[in-house]
Amino acid sequence: QVQLVESGGGLVPAGGSLRLSCAASGSSFSRNVMGWYRQAPGKQRELVATIDRGGSTNYVDSVKGRFMISRDNDKSTVYLQMNGLKPEDTAVYYCNMKSWPYGTDYWGQGTQVTVSS
């Protein structure tokens, strides 16, 4: 059974940094596309960043140059380094796995990120 456990959220002032982690179990981690999504109050969940099994990354325009997604296949963990945080980054951040080979979606429980102005 696939489990994704996020950690690293919290309250940070504007301009600060946070590093989110997502530990995966129950799957062949290295084969899967991993991603981070976020959902702010009253808004739809949106894609923040993805990283494929080859290490290629993709970011939503609003975080380019500030956030970096990475993965450690030995630890079955994906990270999201968030720098230059803005109040509009405030949201619940969710870890996502698209499992190989069918792309089945799995989600973590979410971690709250709050950026104060």
VMD Tcl script that draws the C-alpha trace (Angstrom):
set ca {
  {0.00 0.00 0.00}
  {1.37 3.36 -1.06}
  {1.87 5.95 1.66}
  {3.11 9.52 1.29}
  {4.01 11.44 4.43}
  {4.77 15.15 4.18}
  {6.66 17.27 6.67}
  {8.30 20.68 6.90}
  {5.39 23.09 6.74}
  {4.97 25.99 9.12}
  {4.67 29.74 9.60}
  {7.34 31.94 8.03}
  {7.63 35.69 7.32}
  {7.60 36.97 3.78}
  {11.00 36.46 2.17}
  {11.72 33.41 4.28}
  {12.40 29.82 3.32}
  {10.98 26.40 4.04}
  {11.86 22.91 2.89}
  {9.09 20.38 2.48}
  {9.78 16.66 2.49}
  {7.64 13.76 1.34}
  {8.63 10.23 2.29}
  {7.11 7.51 0.14}
  {6.62 3.83 0.85}
  {4.93 0.90 -0.83}
  {6.02 1.67 -4.36}
  {9.00 1.55 -6.69}
  {9.83 5.16 -5.93}
  {12.51 5.68 -8.55}
  {10.13 4.84 -11.39}
  {7.45 7.33 -10.40}
  {6.77 10.93 -11.30}
  {6.61 12.96 -8.11}
  {5.04 16.34 -7.61}
  {3.89 19.02 -5.23}
  {0.50 20.67 -5.44}
  {-1.08 23.34 -3.27}
  {-4.53 24.49 -2.37}
  {-5.31 27.87 -0.88}
  {-8.63 28.58 0.87}
  {-11.42 28.99 -1.65}
  {-9.22 28.01 -4.58}
  {-8.67 24.91 -6.64}
  {-5.68 22.69 -6.08}
  {-2.87 23.70 -8.43}
  {0.32 22.09 -9.61}
  {3.46 23.63 -8.13}
  {6.26 21.41 -9.43}
  {6.99 17.95 -10.76}
  {10.08 15.81 -11.20}
  {10.21 12.74 -13.39}
  {12.30 9.61 -12.93}
  {15.06 11.11 -15.07}
  {15.22 14.21 -12.88}
  {13.55 16.59 -15.33}
  {11.56 19.26 -13.54}
  {8.57 21.45 -14.28}
  {7.27 24.46 -12.35}
  {4.25 26.71 -12.37}
  {5.29 30.16 -13.52}
  {4.57 31.82 -10.17}
  {7.30 29.85 -8.37}
  {10.00 29.68 -11.04}
  {13.30 30.94 -9.70}
  {12.13 30.64 -6.08}
  {11.22 26.96 -5.57}
  {13.23 23.87 -6.38}
  {11.99 20.28 -6.45}
  {14.42 17.42 -5.98}
  {14.37 13.72 -5.18}
  {16.53 11.22 -3.36}
  {15.69 7.79 -4.72}
  {17.79 6.03 -2.07}
  {15.61 7.60 0.62}
  {12.36 7.42 -1.40}
  {11.88 11.09 -0.64}
  {10.98 14.14 -2.68}
  {11.72 17.67 -1.50}
  {10.46 21.15 -2.24}
  {12.87 23.93 -1.31}
  {10.92 27.18 -1.13}
  {12.81 30.46 -1.03}
  {11.60 34.04 -1.25}
  {8.21 33.05 0.10}
  {5.29 35.40 -0.47}
  {1.94 35.67 1.31}
  {0.29 34.32 -1.85}
  {2.23 31.07 -1.36}
  {0.09 30.38 1.71}
  {-1.70 27.07 1.15}
  {-1.86 23.44 2.09}
  {0.87 21.67 0.14}
  {0.27 18.12 -1.03}
  {2.74 15.53 -2.21}
  {1.66 13.57 -5.29}
  {2.90 10.35 -6.84}
  {1.98 9.17 -10.31}
  {2.89 5.54 -10.11}
  {4.56 3.61 -12.89}
  {3.33 2.29 -15.31}
  {-0.30 3.44 -15.27}
  {0.06 6.87 -13.70}
  {-2.25 6.14 -10.78}
  {-2.43 9.15 -8.47}
  {-1.57 8.94 -4.79}
  {-1.69 11.84 -2.34}
  {-0.22 12.73 1.00}
  {-2.23 14.23 3.82}
  {-0.98 17.77 3.20}
  {1.13 20.20 5.18}
  {0.19 23.80 5.92}
  {2.46 26.61 4.76}
  {1.60 30.08 6.02}
  {3.55 33.16 4.93}
  {2.96 36.31 6.94}
  {3.26 39.76 5.39}
}
mol new
graphics top color blue
foreach p $ca { graphics top sphere $p radius 0.5 }
foreach p [lrange $ca 0 end-1] q [lrange $ca 1 end] { graphics top cylinder $p $q radius 0.2 }
display resetview
